[in-house]
Structure formats: C-alpha cells, structure tokens
C-alpha cells in the first residue's frame, strides 16, 4: 500500500500544480475510498479567498506549516473543508479538496 502514498515532496510544488495533480487520485480514510474530482488552490496572504489572507493567527497557523500536512477547516459555521498544505514552510498555501466521488465503503467486520 505504501507505493501509492504521495511523498512529502509532491506537496512542495506550487499550489496550482498540486491542485491539478490531485485530480483523479484516490483518497483513503478508515473504511472509505474515493476519487478526488475537484480541487481549489489558495496561494499566500495576497489571495483574498484564502483563510490566511489576514495573516498568521492561531486558526490559520496550519497553512504556514510543513507541506503535506492535511487539516479540516470549519467555515460559515456549517462546513468542514479538507485541505492539504502546499509549497514551502512559512508560506501560507494550501489546496482544498472540494469534491470526492465515493467508490467503496469497506466493512471492517468481514
């Protein structure tokens, strides 16, 4: 299974490259499997749509961290958004996983 895991260096690219290359990749979590169908890149503090647009805070600190780190960001008081940090540590960039097509739910009791 480890041959399918993306290496940290994959996430050290530009957010636009990572967002594009994540399309079609399989995402696994516990008993769930899906294919990434939609992504969105957020690039630095100059990106007004990024949650890091207003600078470094406790809530946005994850975006300034190491590339390859995934996190869930809660927005509008109702949505949980899966993101992965990209580019260089200290530069606030990430890719939002906007869409996933569920492929399989594995029954762990079988």
Protein Blocks (a to p, Z undefined) as FASTA:
>chain_A
ZZmpccfklmmpcfklmmmmmgopacdehjbccddfbdcddedjklmkbcklnopafklm
mmmmcehiacdddehhlaccddddehjehiacddddfbdcdfbdcdfkZZ
